[in-house]
Amino acid sequence: MVLNVPTEVFNYSEPDEFRLPFNSEKIDYDWDIKMG
């Protein structure tokens, strides 16, 4: 079981976190499939 108990309501006009697409240039990870 996971229990999330926030202490503050999320502020949509000034978010404290940002989400990037998984293939964003800002994420330094090679998503290519490697066989072998």
PDBQT receptor file of N, H, CA, C and O in Angstrom, charges set to zero:
ATOM      1  N   MET A   1       0.845  -1.168   0.000  1.00  0.00    +0.000 N 
ATOM      2  CA  MET A   1       0.000   0.000   0.000  1.00  0.00    +0.000 C 
ATOM      3  C   MET A   1       0.897   1.240   0.000  1.00  0.00    +0.000 C 
ATOM      4  O   MET A   1       1.941   1.272   0.652  1.00  0.00    +0.000 OA
ATOM      5  N   VAL A   2       0.472   2.237  -0.732  1.00  0.00    +0.000 N 
ATOM      6  H   VAL A   2      -0.376   2.211  -1.262  1.00  0.00    +0.000 HD
ATOM      7  CA  VAL A   2       1.168   3.524  -0.783  1.00  0.00    +0.000 C 
ATOM      8  C   VAL A   2       0.219   4.581  -0.252  1.00  0.00    +0.000 C 
ATOM      9  O   VAL A   2      -0.941   4.655  -0.657  1.00  0.00    +0.000 OA
ATOM     10  N   LEU A   3       0.723   5.387   0.650  1.00  0.00    +0.000 N 
ATOM     11  H   LEU A   3       1.666   5.327   0.978  1.00  0.00    +0.000 HD
ATOM     12  CA  LEU A   3      -0.094   6.440   1.245  1.00  0.00    +0.000 C 
ATOM     13  C   LEU A   3       0.590   7.777   1.009  1.00  0.00    +0.000 C 
ATOM     14  O   LEU A   3       1.736   7.972   1.415  1.00  0.00    +0.000 OA
ATOM     15  N   ASN A   4      -0.102   8.690   0.362  1.00  0.00    +0.000 N 
ATOM     16  H   ASN A   4      -1.033   8.532   0.033  1.00  0.00    +0.000 HD
ATOM     17  CA  ASN A   4       0.435  10.012   0.062  1.00  0.00    +0.000 C 
ATOM     18  C   ASN A   4      -0.314  11.028   0.918  1.00  0.00    +0.000 C 
ATOM     19  O   ASN A   4      -1.536  11.147   0.830  1.00  0.00    +0.000 OA
ATOM     20  N   VAL A   5       0.437  11.765   1.755  1.00  0.00    +0.000 N 
ATOM     21  H   VAL A   5       1.430  11.668   1.826  1.00  0.00    +0.000 HD
ATOM     22  CA  VAL A   5      -0.186  12.738   2.648  1.00  0.00    +0.000 C 
ATOM     23  C   VAL A   5       0.471  14.101   2.414  1.00  0.00    +0.000 C 
ATOM     24  O   VAL A   5       1.408  14.464   3.125  1.00  0.00    +0.000 OA
ATOM     25  N   PRO A   6      -0.016  14.862   1.414  1.00  0.00    +0.000 N 
ATOM     26  CA  PRO A   6       0.576  16.169   1.156  1.00  0.00    +0.000 C 
ATOM     27  C   PRO A   6       0.237  17.166   2.259  1.00  0.00    +0.000 C 
ATOM     28  O   PRO A   6      -0.809  17.079   2.902  1.00  0.00    +0.000 OA
ATOM     29  N   THR A   7       1.138  18.100   2.459  1.00  0.00    +0.000 N 
ATOM     30  H   THR A   7       1.988  18.171   1.937  1.00  0.00    +0.000 HD
ATOM     31  CA  THR A   7       0.920  19.132   3.476  1.00  0.00    +0.000 C 
ATOM     32  C   THR A   7       0.432  20.440   2.866  1.00  0.00    +0.000 C 
ATOM     33  O   THR A   7      -0.053  21.323   3.574  1.00  0.00    +0.000 OA
ATOM     34  N   GLU A   8       0.567  20.558   1.518  1.00  0.00    +0.000 N 
ATOM     35  H   GLU A   8       0.961  19.841   0.943  1.00  0.00    +0.000 HD
ATOM     36  CA  GLU A   8       0.117  21.767   0.837  1.00  0.00    +0.000 C 
ATOM     37  C   GLU A   8      -0.615  21.388  -0.446  1.00  0.00    +0.000 C 
ATOM     38  O   GLU A   8      -0.332  20.349  -1.042  1.00  0.00    +0.000 OA
ATOM     39  N   VAL A   9      -1.544  22.220  -0.864  1.00  0.00    +0.000 N 
ATOM     40  H   VAL A   9      -1.773  23.064  -0.379  1.00  0.00    +0.000 HD
ATOM     41  CA  VAL A   9      -2.254  22.026  -2.119  1.00  0.00    +0.000 C 
ATOM     42  C   VAL A   9      -1.325  22.418  -3.266  1.00  0.00    +0.000 C 
ATOM     43  O   VAL A   9      -0.585  23.396  -3.161  1.00  0.00    +0.000 OA
ATOM     44  N   PHE A  10      -1.362  21.660  -4.355  1.00  0.00    +0.000 N 
ATOM     45  H   PHE A  10      -1.964  20.866  -4.441  1.00  0.00    +0.000 HD
ATOM     46  CA  PHE A  10      -0.514  21.957  -5.502  1.00  0.00    +0.000 C 
ATOM     47  C   PHE A  10      -0.895  23.294  -6.118  1.00  0.00    +0.000 C 
ATOM     48  O   PHE A  10      -2.073  23.570  -6.342  1.00  0.00    +0.000 OA
ATOM     49  N   ASN A  11       0.105  24.119  -6.389  1.00  0.00    +0.000 N 
ATOM     50  H   ASN A  11       1.062  23.894  -6.207  1.00  0.00    +0.000 HD
ATOM     51  CA  ASN A  11      -0.096  25.442  -6.973  1.00  0.00    +0.000 C 
ATOM     52  C   ASN A  11       0.170  25.347  -8.481  1.00  0.00    +0.000 C 
ATOM     53  O   ASN A  11       1.327  25.327  -8.901  1.00  0.00    +0.000 OA
ATOM     54  N   TYR A  12      -0.883  25.289  -9.294  1.00  0.00    +0.000 N 
ATOM     55  H   TYR A  12      -1.823  25.305  -8.953  1.00  0.00    +0.000 HD
ATOM     56  CA  TYR A  12      -0.739  25.133 -10.736  1.00  0.00    +0.000 C 
ATOM     57  C   TYR A  12      -0.116  26.351 -11.405  1.00  0.00    +0.000 C 
ATOM     58  O   TYR A  12       0.519  26.208 -12.451  1.00  0.00    +0.000 OA
ATOM     59  N   SER A  13      -0.272  27.521 -10.849  1.00  0.00    +0.000 N 
ATOM     60  H   SER A  13      -0.787  27.637 -10.000  1.00  0.00    +0.000 HD
ATOM     61  CA  SER A  13       0.301  28.719 -11.471  1.00  0.00    +0.000 C 
ATOM     62  C   SER A  13       1.798  28.844 -11.206  1.00  0.00    +0.000 C 
ATOM     63  O   SER A  13       2.504  29.487 -11.983  1.00  0.00    +0.000 OA
ATOM     64  N   GLU A  14       2.294  28.251 -10.135  1.00  0.00    +0.000 N 
ATOM     65  H   GLU A  14       1.722  27.729  -9.503  1.00  0.00    +0.000 HD
ATOM     66  CA  GLU A  14       3.726  28.247  -9.816  1.00  0.00    +0.000 C 
ATOM     67  C   GLU A  14       4.137  26.851  -9.350  1.00  0.00    +0.000 C 
ATOM     68  O   GLU A  14       4.361  26.638  -8.158  1.00  0.00    +0.000 OA
ATOM     69  N   PRO A  15       4.236  25.896 -10.282  1.00  0.00    +0.000 N 
ATOM     70  CA  PRO A  15       4.557  24.524  -9.883  1.00  0.00    +0.000 C 
ATOM     71  C   PRO A  15       5.977  24.415  -9.327  1.00  0.00    +0.000 C 
ATOM     72  O   PRO A  15       6.869  25.165  -9.725  1.00  0.00    +0.000 OA
ATOM     73  N   ASP A  16       6.175  23.481  -8.412  1.00  0.00    +0.000 N 
ATOM     74  H   ASP A  16       5.452  22.872  -8.088  1.00  0.00    +0.000 HD
ATOM     75  CA  ASP A  16       7.496  23.267  -7.825  1.00  0.00    +0.000 C 
ATOM     76  C   ASP A  16       8.219  22.098  -8.484  1.00  0.00    +0.000 C 
ATOM     77  O   ASP A  16       9.314  21.731  -8.060  1.00  0.00    +0.000 OA
ATOM     78  N   GLU A  17       7.615  21.507  -9.521  1.00  0.00    +0.000 N 
ATOM     79  H   GLU A  17       6.725  21.806  -9.866  1.00  0.00    +0.000 HD
ATOM     80  CA  GLU A  17       8.271  20.455 -10.282  1.00  0.00    +0.000 C 
ATOM     81  C   GLU A  17       7.818  20.549 -11.729  1.00  0.00    +0.000 C 
ATOM     82  O   GLU A  17       6.727  21.036 -12.026  1.00  0.00    +0.000 OA
ATOM     83  N   PHE A  18       8.672  20.074 -12.620  1.00  0.00    +0.000 N 
ATOM     84  H   PHE A  18       9.558  19.678 -12.379  1.00  0.00    +0.000 HD
ATOM     85  CA  PHE A  18       8.381  20.119 -14.040  1.00  0.00    +0.000 C 
ATOM     86  C   PHE A  18       8.644  18.745 -14.628  1.00  0.00    +0.000 C 
ATOM     87  O   PHE A  18       9.571  18.055 -14.201  1.00  0.00    +0.000 OA
ATOM     88  N   ARG A  19       7.849  18.344 -15.591  1.00  0.00    +0.000 N 
ATOM     89  H   ARG A  19       7.096  18.904 -15.938  1.00  0.00    +0.000 HD
ATOM     90  CA  ARG A  19       8.017  17.047 -16.236  1.00  0.00    +0.000 C 
ATOM     91  C   ARG A  19       8.492  17.261 -17.670  1.00  0.00    +0.000 C 
ATOM     92  O   ARG A  19       8.018  18.146 -18.383  1.00  0.00    +0.000 OA
ATOM     93  N   LEU A  20       9.443  16.420 -18.064  1.00  0.00    +0.000 N 
ATOM     94  H   LEU A  20       9.828  15.701 -17.485  1.00  0.00    +0.000 HD
ATOM     95  CA  LEU A  20       9.978  16.463 -19.415  1.00  0.00    +0.000 C 
ATOM     96  C   LEU A  20       9.567  15.198 -20.158  1.00  0.00    +0.000 C 
ATOM     97  O   LEU A  20       9.324  14.168 -19.529  1.00  0.00    +0.000 OA
ATOM     98  N   PRO A  21       9.485  15.256 -21.484  1.00  0.00    +0.000 N 
ATOM     99  CA  PRO A  21       9.254  14.030 -22.239  1.00  0.00    +0.000 C 
ATOM    100  C   PRO A  21      10.437  13.081 -22.036  1.00  0.00    +0.000 C 
ATOM    101  O   PRO A  21      11.564  13.528 -21.818  1.00  0.00    +0.000 OA
ATOM    102  N   PHE A  22      10.180  11.776 -22.108  1.00  0.00    +0.000 N 
ATOM    103  H   PHE A  22       9.265  11.414 -22.286  1.00  0.00    +0.000 HD
ATOM    104  CA  PHE A  22      11.239  10.800 -21.845  1.00  0.00    +0.000 C 
ATOM    105  C   PHE A  22      12.407  10.935 -22.815  1.00  0.00    +0.000 C 
ATOM    106  O   PHE A  22      13.531  10.573 -22.466  1.00  0.00    +0.000 OA
ATOM    107  N   ASN A  23      12.175  11.442 -24.013  1.00  0.00    +0.000 N 
ATOM    108  H   ASN A  23      11.263  11.736 -24.296  1.00  0.00    +0.000 HD
ATOM    109  CA  ASN A  23      13.240  11.554 -25.010  1.00  0.00    +0.000 C 
ATOM    110  C   ASN A  23      13.772  12.980 -25.143  1.00  0.00    +0.000 C 
ATOM    111  O   ASN A  23      14.300  13.346 -26.193  1.00  0.00    +0.000 OA
ATOM    112  N   SER A  24      13.640  13.773 -24.111  1.00  0.00    +0.000 N 
ATOM    113  H   SER A  24      13.211  13.476 -23.258  1.00  0.00    +0.000 HD
ATOM    114  CA  SER A  24      14.108  15.158 -24.132  1.00  0.00    +0.000 C 
ATOM    115  C   SER A  24      15.636  15.216 -24.210  1.00  0.00    +0.000 C 
ATOM    116  O   SER A  24      16.329  14.363 -23.655  1.00  0.00    +0.000 OA
ATOM    117  N   GLU A  25      16.141  16.216 -24.895  1.00  0.00    +0.000 N 
ATOM    118  H   GLU A  25      15.579  16.909 -25.346  1.00  0.00    +0.000 HD
ATOM    119  CA  GLU A  25      17.593  16.430 -24.980  1.00  0.00    +0.000 C 
ATOM    120  C   GLU A  25      18.198  16.727 -23.607  1.00  0.00    +0.000 C 
ATOM    121  O   GLU A  25      19.395  16.525 -23.403  1.00  0.00    +0.000 OA
ATOM    122  N   LYS A  26      17.390  17.199 -22.677  1.00  0.00    +0.000 N 
ATOM    123  H   LYS A  26      16.418  17.363 -22.843  1.00  0.00    +0.000 HD
ATOM    124  CA  LYS A  26      17.886  17.546 -21.343  1.00  0.00    +0.000 C 
ATOM    125  C   LYS A  26      18.156  16.320 -20.480  1.00  0.00    +0.000 C 
ATOM    126  O   LYS A  26      18.829  16.419 -19.453  1.00  0.00    +0.000 OA
ATOM    127  N   ILE A  27      17.632  15.155 -20.894  1.00  0.00    +0.000 N 
ATOM    128  H   ILE A  27      17.085  15.075 -21.727  1.00  0.00    +0.000 HD
ATOM    129  CA  ILE A  27      17.874  13.915 -20.163  1.00  0.00    +0.000 C 
ATOM    130  C   ILE A  27      18.985  13.170 -20.884  1.00  0.00    +0.000 C 
ATOM    131  O   ILE A  27      18.810  12.733 -22.021  1.00  0.00    +0.000 OA
ATOM    132  N   ASP A  28      20.117  13.028 -20.228  1.00  0.00    +0.000 N 
ATOM    133  H   ASP A  28      20.259  13.383 -19.304  1.00  0.00    +0.000 HD
ATOM    134  CA  ASP A  28      21.286  12.408 -20.838  1.00  0.00    +0.000 C 
ATOM    135  C   ASP A  28      21.198  10.883 -20.708  1.00  0.00    +0.000 C 
ATOM    136  O   ASP A  28      21.834  10.279 -19.843  1.00  0.00    +0.000 OA
ATOM    137  N   TYR A  29      20.382  10.269 -21.600  1.00  0.00    +0.000 N 
ATOM    138  H   TYR A  29      19.866  10.759 -22.302  1.00  0.00    +0.000 HD
ATOM    139  CA  TYR A  29      20.230   8.822 -21.596  1.00  0.00    +0.000 C 
ATOM    140  C   TYR A  29      19.993   8.358 -23.018  1.00  0.00    +0.000 C 
ATOM    141  O   TYR A  29      19.235   8.981 -23.761  1.00  0.00    +0.000 OA
ATOM    142  N   ASP A  30      20.640   7.262 -23.400  1.00  0.00    +0.000 N 
ATOM    143  H   ASP A  30      21.256   6.756 -22.796  1.00  0.00    +0.000 HD
ATOM    144  CA  ASP A  30      20.494   6.706 -24.736  1.00  0.00    +0.000 C 
ATOM    145  C   ASP A  30      19.371   5.673 -24.729  1.00  0.00    +0.000 C 
ATOM    146  O   ASP A  30      19.532   4.598 -24.151  1.00  0.00    +0.000 OA
ATOM    147  N   TRP A  31      18.247   5.975 -25.356  1.00  0.00    +0.000 N 
ATOM    148  H   TRP A  31      18.116   6.848 -25.826  1.00  0.00    +0.000 HD
ATOM    149  CA  TRP A  31      17.072   5.106 -25.352  1.00  0.00    +0.000 C 
ATOM    150  C   TRP A  31      17.107   4.060 -26.460  1.00  0.00    +0.000 C 
ATOM    151  O   TRP A  31      16.170   3.270 -26.576  1.00  0.00    +0.000 OA
ATOM    152  N   ASP A  32      18.153   4.031 -27.275  1.00  0.00    +0.000 N 
ATOM    153  H   ASP A  32      18.914   4.673 -27.181  1.00  0.00    +0.000 HD
ATOM    154  CA  ASP A  32      18.233   3.049 -28.360  1.00  0.00    +0.000 C 
ATOM    155  C   ASP A  32      18.324   1.634 -27.802  1.00  0.00    +0.000 C 
ATOM    156  O   ASP A  32      18.947   1.398 -26.767  1.00  0.00    +0.000 OA
ATOM    157  N   ILE A  33      17.688   0.691 -28.509  1.00  0.00    +0.000 N 
ATOM    158  H   ILE A  33      17.182   0.882 -29.350  1.00  0.00    +0.000 HD
ATOM    159  CA  ILE A  33      17.734  -0.722 -28.110  1.00  0.00    +0.000 C 
ATOM    160  C   ILE A  33      19.094  -1.292 -28.497  1.00  0.00    +0.000 C 
ATOM    161  O   ILE A  33      19.565  -1.088 -29.616  1.00  0.00    +0.000 OA
ATOM    162  N   LYS A  34      19.717  -2.002 -27.571  1.00  0.00    +0.000 N 
ATOM    163  H   LYS A  34      19.334  -2.167 -26.662  1.00  0.00    +0.000 HD
ATOM    164  CA  LYS A  34      21.015  -2.621 -27.821  1.00  0.00    +0.000 C 
ATOM    165  C   LYS A  34      20.847  -4.133 -27.718  1.00  0.00    +0.000 C 
ATOM    166  O   LYS A  34      20.470  -4.650 -26.666  1.00  0.00    +0.000 OA
ATOM    167  N   MET A  35      21.123  -4.827 -28.792  1.00  0.00    +0.000 N 
ATOM    168  H   MET A  35      21.430  -4.407 -29.646  1.00  0.00    +0.000 HD
ATOM    169  CA  MET A  35      21.013  -6.281 -28.811  1.00  0.00    +0.000 C 
ATOM    170  C   MET A  35      22.395  -6.896 -28.602  1.00  0.00    +0.000 C 
ATOM    171  O   MET A  35      23.392  -6.395 -29.120  1.00  0.00    +0.000 OA
ATOM    172  N   GLY A  36      22.440  -7.955 -27.861  1.00  0.00    +0.000 N 
ATOM    173  H   GLY A  36      21.629  -8.362 -27.440  1.00  0.00    +0.000 HD
ATOM    174  CA  GLY A  36      23.702  -8.679 -27.764  1.00  0.00    +0.000 C 
ATOM    175  C   GLY A  36      24.187  -8.782 -26.420  1.00  0.00    +0.000 C 
ATOM    176  O   GLY A  36      25.245  -9.369 -26.189  1.00  0.00    +0.000 OA
TER     177      GLY A  36
